[in-house]
Amino acid sequence: CIICFEEFVITDVIVWSENPKCSHVYHKECMVNYLASNAQRKINSTLDVNDNPCPACRQNY
């Protein structure tokens, strides 16, 4: 997982984007925390609230 830098193991819950341009996978907990942090930054700025870029390729997640 590029967010936490831990390897995936068989019992991990992973998530991926519906966007076919993004093939990255993450631990579910890591992505939930990333998106929550991203949402908090948007509240405090002028960033587009619908923009959720992949942490690796910046495609919309």
Buried (B, 14 or more C-beta within 10 A) or exposed (E): BEBEEEEEEEEBEEBEBEBEEBEBBBBEBBBEBBBEEBEEEBEEEEEEEEEBEBBBBEBBB
